[in-house]
Amino acid sequence: MDSPPQCDNVPMDRISHEARLTVRYAETDQMEVAYYANYLVWMEVGRVEYCKAIGFRYRDMESADGVRLAVVEARCRYLHPARYDDELTVRTWIAGATPRGVRFGYEISLAESGRKLAEGETKHVFCNHQMKPARLPEKYHPLFGIS
């Protein structure tokens, strides 16, 4: 892809995407609730789906432009447990971005009732193939809300 599409000048913190997933039995612990580390995996699902929704595939950004998103910080606040076979909604948005890095925000909720189960954030640094800090190519700036 030569140039990602524009987001019509809508502030990035107002653009979000919802991904749906179902809690698998393997994701639960002995207490029959989703194991806490799975919430970070679900955030990753949300992040990848968000990127597709705004106009690019993360894999293409890596292969075509040599840019990777290295997680440098992750936070999750657990409010209520998810259980086996619950259908979840992972809402994802960009909470802030610069040419050097990006913060994604997340809310994980029960799809049927909308009850919020967790909220969190991941902070990423843009890196090259050698995992050295790099600048995000300008063609992606509008998608990340960078002026």
Biotite code that builds the C-alpha atoms (Angstrom):
import biotite.structure as struc

atoms = struc.array([
    struc.Atom([0.000, 0.000, 0.000], chain_id="A", res_id=1, res_name="MET", atom_name="CA", element="C"),
    struc.Atom([1.479, 3.356, -1.002], chain_id="A", res_id=2, res_name="ASP", atom_name="CA", element="C"),
    struc.Atom([-0.449, 5.723, 1.207], chain_id="A", res_id=3, res_name="SER", atom_name="CA", element="C"),
    struc.Atom([-2.901, 4.929, 4.014], chain_id="A", res_id=4, res_name="PRO", atom_name="CA", element="C"),
    struc.Atom([-6.315, 6.614, 3.720], chain_id="A", res_id=5, res_name="PRO", atom_name="CA", element="C"),
    struc.Atom([-7.098, 9.810, 5.633], chain_id="A", res_id=6, res_name="GLN", atom_name="CA", element="C"),
    struc.Atom([-9.487, 9.854, 8.612], chain_id="A", res_id=7, res_name="CYS", atom_name="CA", element="C"),
    struc.Atom([-11.329, 13.018, 7.521], chain_id="A", res_id=8, res_name="ASP", atom_name="CA", element="C"),
    struc.Atom([-9.762, 15.279, 10.187], chain_id="A", res_id=9, res_name="ASN", atom_name="CA", element="C"),
    struc.Atom([-11.578, 13.556, 13.049], chain_id="A", res_id=10, res_name="VAL", atom_name="CA", element="C"),
    struc.Atom([-9.449, 13.664, 16.243], chain_id="A", res_id=11, res_name="PRO", atom_name="CA", element="C"),
    struc.Atom([-7.947, 10.212, 16.812], chain_id="A", res_id=12, res_name="MET", atom_name="CA", element="C"),
    struc.Atom([-9.157, 10.068, 20.412], chain_id="A", res_id=13, res_name="ASP", atom_name="CA", element="C"),
    struc.Atom([-12.708, 10.150, 19.017], chain_id="A", res_id=14, res_name="ARG", atom_name="CA", element="C"),
    struc.Atom([-12.177, 7.261, 16.618], chain_id="A", res_id=15, res_name="ILE", atom_name="CA", element="C"),
    struc.Atom([-12.534, 3.816, 18.122], chain_id="A", res_id=16, res_name="SER", atom_name="CA", element="C"),
    struc.Atom([-13.067, 0.303, 16.866], chain_id="A", res_id=17, res_name="HIS", atom_name="CA", element="C"),
    struc.Atom([-14.829, -2.618, 18.494], chain_id="A", res_id=18, res_name="GLU", atom_name="CA", element="C"),
    struc.Atom([-13.566, -6.157, 18.060], chain_id="A", res_id=19, res_name="ALA", atom_name="CA", element="C"),
    struc.Atom([-15.564, -9.130, 19.315], chain_id="A", res_id=20, res_name="ARG", atom_name="CA", element="C"),
    struc.Atom([-14.247, -12.356, 20.733], chain_id="A", res_id=21, res_name="LEU", atom_name="CA", element="C"),
    struc.Atom([-15.467, -15.231, 22.863], chain_id="A", res_id=22, res_name="THR", atom_name="CA", element="C"),
    struc.Atom([-13.676, -16.410, 26.004], chain_id="A", res_id=23, res_name="VAL", atom_name="CA", element="C"),
    struc.Atom([-12.310, -19.883, 25.295], chain_id="A", res_id=24, res_name="ARG", atom_name="CA", element="C"),
    struc.Atom([-12.215, -22.593, 27.945], chain_id="A", res_id=25, res_name="TYR", atom_name="CA", element="C"),
    struc.Atom([-8.397, -22.660, 27.714], chain_id="A", res_id=26, res_name="ALA", atom_name="CA", element="C"),
    struc.Atom([-8.351, -18.989, 28.766], chain_id="A", res_id=27, res_name="GLU", atom_name="CA", element="C"),
    struc.Atom([-9.973, -19.688, 32.139], chain_id="A", res_id=28, res_name="THR", atom_name="CA", element="C"),
    struc.Atom([-8.274, -20.622, 35.403], chain_id="A", res_id=29, res_name="ASP", atom_name="CA", element="C"),
    struc.Atom([-9.192, -22.937, 38.263], chain_id="A", res_id=30, res_name="GLN", atom_name="CA", element="C"),
    struc.Atom([-11.676, -20.333, 39.554], chain_id="A", res_id=31, res_name="MET", atom_name="CA", element="C"),
    struc.Atom([-13.549, -20.575, 36.223], chain_id="A", res_id=32, res_name="GLU", atom_name="CA", element="C"),
    struc.Atom([-12.771, -17.002, 35.259], chain_id="A", res_id=33, res_name="VAL", atom_name="CA", element="C"),
    struc.Atom([-10.565, -15.688, 32.476], chain_id="A", res_id=34, res_name="ALA", atom_name="CA", element="C"),
    struc.Atom([-6.922, -15.696, 33.522], chain_id="A", res_id=35, res_name="TYR", atom_name="CA", element="C"),
    struc.Atom([-5.705, -12.122, 34.021], chain_id="A", res_id=36, res_name="TYR", atom_name="CA", element="C"),
    struc.Atom([-2.918, -12.215, 31.407], chain_id="A", res_id=37, res_name="ALA", atom_name="CA", element="C"),
    struc.Atom([-5.440, -12.957, 28.649], chain_id="A", res_id=38, res_name="ASN", atom_name="CA", element="C"),
    struc.Atom([-6.743, -9.394, 28.903], chain_id="A", res_id=39, res_name="TYR", atom_name="CA", element="C"),
    struc.Atom([-3.418, -8.186, 27.445], chain_id="A", res_id=40, res_name="LEU", atom_name="CA", element="C"),
    struc.Atom([-3.808, -10.677, 24.587], chain_id="A", res_id=41, res_name="VAL", atom_name="CA", element="C"),
    struc.Atom([-7.338, -9.381, 23.973], chain_id="A", res_id=42, res_name="TRP", atom_name="CA", element="C"),
    struc.Atom([-5.960, -5.829, 23.900], chain_id="A", res_id=43, res_name="MET", atom_name="CA", element="C"),
    struc.Atom([-3.567, -6.947, 21.175], chain_id="A", res_id=44, res_name="GLU", atom_name="CA", element="C"),
    struc.Atom([-6.502, -8.366, 19.201], chain_id="A", res_id=45, res_name="VAL", atom_name="CA", element="C"),
    struc.Atom([-8.224, -4.991, 19.584], chain_id="A", res_id=46, res_name="GLY", atom_name="CA", element="C"),
    struc.Atom([-5.109, -3.099, 18.487], chain_id="A", res_id=47, res_name="ARG", atom_name="CA", element="C"),
    struc.Atom([-4.578, -5.197, 15.343], chain_id="A", res_id=48, res_name="VAL", atom_name="CA", element="C"),
    struc.Atom([-8.264, -4.913, 14.392], chain_id="A", res_id=49, res_name="GLU", atom_name="CA", element="C"),
    struc.Atom([-8.179, -1.146, 15.073], chain_id="A", res_id=50, res_name="TYR", atom_name="CA", element="C"),
    struc.Atom([-5.270, -0.719, 12.639], chain_id="A", res_id=51, res_name="CYS", atom_name="CA", element="C"),
    struc.Atom([-7.171, -2.651, 9.952], chain_id="A", res_id=52, res_name="LYS", atom_name="CA", element="C"),
    struc.Atom([-10.270, -0.524, 10.564], chain_id="A", res_id=53, res_name="ALA", atom_name="CA", element="C"),
    struc.Atom([-8.413, 2.779, 10.107], chain_id="A", res_id=54, res_name="ILE", atom_name="CA", element="C"),
    struc.Atom([-6.820, 1.650, 6.870], chain_id="A", res_id=55, res_name="GLY", atom_name="CA", element="C"),
    struc.Atom([-3.672, -0.438, 7.211], chain_id="A", res_id=56, res_name="PHE", atom_name="CA", element="C"),
    struc.Atom([-2.520, -3.863, 8.250], chain_id="A", res_id=57, res_name="ARG", atom_name="CA", element="C"),
    struc.Atom([0.100, -3.920, 10.966], chain_id="A", res_id=58, res_name="TYR", atom_name="CA", element="C"),
    struc.Atom([1.931, -6.683, 9.083], chain_id="A", res_id=59, res_name="ARG", atom_name="CA", element="C"),
    struc.Atom([2.184, -4.465, 5.997], chain_id="A", res_id=60, res_name="ASP", atom_name="CA", element="C"),
    struc.Atom([3.635, -1.596, 8.038], chain_id="A", res_id=61, res_name="MET", atom_name="CA", element="C"),
    struc.Atom([6.324, -3.999, 9.288], chain_id="A", res_id=62, res_name="GLU", atom_name="CA", element="C"),
    struc.Atom([7.186, -5.531, 5.908], chain_id="A", res_id=63, res_name="SER", atom_name="CA", element="C"),
    struc.Atom([6.779, -2.518, 3.607], chain_id="A", res_id=64, res_name="ALA", atom_name="CA", element="C"),
    struc.Atom([8.067, 0.227, 5.882], chain_id="A", res_id=65, res_name="ASP", atom_name="CA", element="C"),
    struc.Atom([10.233, -1.619, 8.405], chain_id="A", res_id=66, res_name="GLY", atom_name="CA", element="C"),
    struc.Atom([8.295, -0.165, 11.347], chain_id="A", res_id=67, res_name="VAL", atom_name="CA", element="C"),
    struc.Atom([7.412, -2.184, 14.422], chain_id="A", res_id=68, res_name="ARG", atom_name="CA", element="C"),
    struc.Atom([5.509, -1.262, 17.567], chain_id="A", res_id=69, res_name="LEU", atom_name="CA", element="C"),
    struc.Atom([7.456, -2.333, 20.644], chain_id="A", res_id=70, res_name="ALA", atom_name="CA", element="C"),
    struc.Atom([5.387, -2.428, 23.835], chain_id="A", res_id=71, res_name="VAL", atom_name="CA", element="C"),
    struc.Atom([7.206, -0.495, 26.557], chain_id="A", res_id=72, res_name="VAL", atom_name="CA", element="C"),
    struc.Atom([4.378, -0.240, 29.085], chain_id="A", res_id=73, res_name="GLU", atom_name="CA", element="C"),
    struc.Atom([1.063, -2.011, 29.727], chain_id="A", res_id=74, res_name="ALA", atom_name="CA", element="C"),
    struc.Atom([-1.650, -1.322, 32.268], chain_id="A", res_id=75, res_name="ARG", atom_name="CA", element="C"),
    struc.Atom([-4.921, -3.109, 32.944], chain_id="A", res_id=76, res_name="CYS", atom_name="CA", element="C"),
    struc.Atom([-7.500, -2.373, 35.615], chain_id="A", res_id=77, res_name="ARG", atom_name="CA", element="C"),
    struc.Atom([-9.794, -5.327, 36.268], chain_id="A", res_id=78, res_name="TYR", atom_name="CA", element="C"),
    struc.Atom([-13.358, -4.447, 37.257], chain_id="A", res_id=79, res_name="LEU", atom_name="CA", element="C"),
    struc.Atom([-15.365, -7.675, 36.845], chain_id="A", res_id=80, res_name="HIS", atom_name="CA", element="C"),
    struc.Atom([-14.403, -11.195, 35.731], chain_id="A", res_id=81, res_name="PRO", atom_name="CA", element="C"),
    struc.Atom([-14.926, -12.598, 32.257], chain_id="A", res_id=82, res_name="ALA", atom_name="CA", element="C"),
    struc.Atom([-16.006, -16.233, 32.200], chain_id="A", res_id=83, res_name="ARG", atom_name="CA", element="C"),
    struc.Atom([-15.909, -19.125, 29.778], chain_id="A", res_id=84, res_name="TYR", atom_name="CA", element="C"),
    struc.Atom([-18.063, -18.550, 26.669], chain_id="A", res_id=85, res_name="ASP", atom_name="CA", element="C"),
    struc.Atom([-18.714, -14.859, 27.430], chain_id="A", res_id=86, res_name="ASP", atom_name="CA", element="C"),
    struc.Atom([-18.800, -12.800, 24.258], chain_id="A", res_id=87, res_name="GLU", atom_name="CA", element="C"),
    struc.Atom([-16.604, -9.742, 24.743], chain_id="A", res_id=88, res_name="LEU", atom_name="CA", element="C"),
    struc.Atom([-16.216, -6.414, 23.010], chain_id="A", res_id=89, res_name="THR", atom_name="CA", element="C"),
    struc.Atom([-12.754, -4.866, 22.976], chain_id="A", res_id=90, res_name="VAL", atom_name="CA", element="C"),
    struc.Atom([-13.024, -1.144, 22.187], chain_id="A", res_id=91, res_name="ARG", atom_name="CA", element="C"),
    struc.Atom([-9.697, 0.337, 21.081], chain_id="A", res_id=92, res_name="THR", atom_name="CA", element="C"),
    struc.Atom([-8.584, 3.892, 20.306], chain_id="A", res_id=93, res_name="TRP", atom_name="CA", element="C"),
    struc.Atom([-5.427, 5.973, 20.075], chain_id="A", res_id=94, res_name="ILE", atom_name="CA", element="C"),
    struc.Atom([-4.975, 7.824, 23.358], chain_id="A", res_id=95, res_name="ALA", atom_name="CA", element="C"),
    struc.Atom([-1.986, 9.827, 22.094], chain_id="A", res_id=96, res_name="GLY", atom_name="CA", element="C"),
    struc.Atom([0.758, 9.679, 19.468], chain_id="A", res_id=97, res_name="ALA", atom_name="CA", element="C"),
    struc.Atom([3.994, 11.332, 18.391], chain_id="A", res_id=98, res_name="THR", atom_name="CA", element="C"),
    struc.Atom([6.367, 10.448, 15.531], chain_id="A", res_id=99, res_name="PRO", atom_name="CA", element="C"),
    struc.Atom([8.282, 8.325, 18.096], chain_id="A", res_id=100, res_name="ARG", atom_name="CA", element="C"),
    struc.Atom([5.477, 6.415, 19.822], chain_id="A", res_id=101, res_name="GLY", atom_name="CA", element="C"),
    struc.Atom([1.803, 5.769, 20.420], chain_id="A", res_id=102, res_name="VAL", atom_name="CA", element="C"),
    struc.Atom([-0.542, 5.002, 23.336], chain_id="A", res_id=103, res_name="ARG", atom_name="CA", element="C"),
    struc.Atom([-3.622, 2.859, 22.775], chain_id="A", res_id=104, res_name="PHE", atom_name="CA", element="C"),
    struc.Atom([-6.600, 2.838, 25.128], chain_id="A", res_id=105, res_name="GLY", atom_name="CA", element="C"),
    struc.Atom([-8.902, -0.142, 25.672], chain_id="A", res_id=106, res_name="TYR", atom_name="CA", element="C"),
    struc.Atom([-12.211, -1.070, 27.268], chain_id="A", res_id=107, res_name="GLU", atom_name="CA", element="C"),
    struc.Atom([-13.225, -4.702, 27.510], chain_id="A", res_id=108, res_name="ILE", atom_name="CA", element="C"),
    struc.Atom([-16.947, -5.265, 28.056], chain_id="A", res_id=109, res_name="SER", atom_name="CA", element="C"),
    struc.Atom([-19.563, -7.979, 27.911], chain_id="A", res_id=110, res_name="LEU", atom_name="CA", element="C"),
    struc.Atom([-21.057, -7.760, 24.423], chain_id="A", res_id=111, res_name="ALA", atom_name="CA", element="C"),
    struc.Atom([-24.626, -8.469, 25.503], chain_id="A", res_id=112, res_name="GLU", atom_name="CA", element="C"),
    struc.Atom([-24.987, -6.145, 28.487], chain_id="A", res_id=113, res_name="SER", atom_name="CA", element="C"),
    struc.Atom([-22.177, -3.655, 27.896], chain_id="A", res_id=114, res_name="GLY", atom_name="CA", element="C"),
    struc.Atom([-20.888, -4.211, 31.445], chain_id="A", res_id=115, res_name="ARG", atom_name="CA", element="C"),
    struc.Atom([-17.297, -2.982, 31.561], chain_id="A", res_id=116, res_name="LYS", atom_name="CA", element="C"),
    struc.Atom([-14.936, -5.738, 32.710], chain_id="A", res_id=117, res_name="LEU", atom_name="CA", element="C"),
    struc.Atom([-11.560, -4.030, 32.311], chain_id="A", res_id=118, res_name="ALA", atom_name="CA", element="C"),
    struc.Atom([-9.869, -0.909, 31.027], chain_id="A", res_id=119, res_name="GLU", atom_name="CA", element="C"),
    struc.Atom([-6.270, -0.391, 30.094], chain_id="A", res_id=120, res_name="GLY", atom_name="CA", element="C"),
    struc.Atom([-3.589, 1.173, 28.009], chain_id="A", res_id=121, res_name="GLU", atom_name="CA", element="C"),
    struc.Atom([-0.450, 0.125, 26.176], chain_id="A", res_id=122, res_name="THR", atom_name="CA", element="C"),
    struc.Atom([2.429, 2.412, 25.281], chain_id="A", res_id=123, res_name="LYS", atom_name="CA", element="C"),
    struc.Atom([4.552, 1.609, 22.218], chain_id="A", res_id=124, res_name="HIS", atom_name="CA", element="C"),
    struc.Atom([7.758, 2.933, 20.692], chain_id="A", res_id=125, res_name="VAL", atom_name="CA", element="C"),
    struc.Atom([8.181, 2.813, 16.907], chain_id="A", res_id=126, res_name="PHE", atom_name="CA", element="C"),
    struc.Atom([11.248, 0.692, 16.070], chain_id="A", res_id=127, res_name="CYS", atom_name="CA", element="C"),
    struc.Atom([13.117, -0.511, 13.011], chain_id="A", res_id=128, res_name="ASN", atom_name="CA", element="C"),
    struc.Atom([13.991, -4.156, 12.214], chain_id="A", res_id=129, res_name="HIS", atom_name="CA", element="C"),
    struc.Atom([16.978, -3.962, 14.578], chain_id="A", res_id=130, res_name="GLN", atom_name="CA", element="C"),
    struc.Atom([14.594, -2.905, 17.375], chain_id="A", res_id=131, res_name="MET", atom_name="CA", element="C"),
    struc.Atom([16.191, 0.538, 17.547], chain_id="A", res_id=132, res_name="LYS", atom_name="CA", element="C"),
    struc.Atom([13.877, 3.538, 18.077], chain_id="A", res_id=133, res_name="PRO", atom_name="CA", element="C"),
    struc.Atom([12.695, 4.990, 14.764], chain_id="A", res_id=134, res_name="ALA", atom_name="CA", element="C"),
    struc.Atom([10.328, 7.650, 13.503], chain_id="A", res_id=135, res_name="ARG", atom_name="CA", element="C"),
    struc.Atom([6.942, 6.732, 12.088], chain_id="A", res_id=136, res_name="LEU", atom_name="CA", element="C"),
    struc.Atom([6.889, 7.383, 8.304], chain_id="A", res_id=137, res_name="PRO", atom_name="CA", element="C"),
    struc.Atom([4.923, 10.521, 7.500], chain_id="A", res_id=138, res_name="GLU", atom_name="CA", element="C"),
    struc.Atom([2.350, 8.661, 5.399], chain_id="A", res_id=139, res_name="LYS", atom_name="CA", element="C"),
    struc.Atom([1.009, 7.160, 8.662], chain_id="A", res_id=140, res_name="TYR", atom_name="CA", element="C"),
    struc.Atom([0.854, 10.437, 10.610], chain_id="A", res_id=141, res_name="HIS", atom_name="CA", element="C"),
    struc.Atom([-2.801, 11.208, 9.759], chain_id="A", res_id=142, res_name="PRO", atom_name="CA", element="C"),
    struc.Atom([-3.866, 7.710, 10.834], chain_id="A", res_id=143, res_name="LEU", atom_name="CA", element="C"),
    struc.Atom([-2.178, 8.148, 14.203], chain_id="A", res_id=144, res_name="PHE", atom_name="CA", element="C"),
    struc.Atom([-3.427, 11.715, 14.649], chain_id="A", res_id=145, res_name="GLY", atom_name="CA", element="C"),
    struc.Atom([0.010, 13.281, 14.298], chain_id="A", res_id=146, res_name="ILE", atom_name="CA", element="C"),
    struc.Atom([0.025, 16.795, 12.813], chain_id="A", res_id=147, res_name="SER", atom_name="CA", element="C"),
])
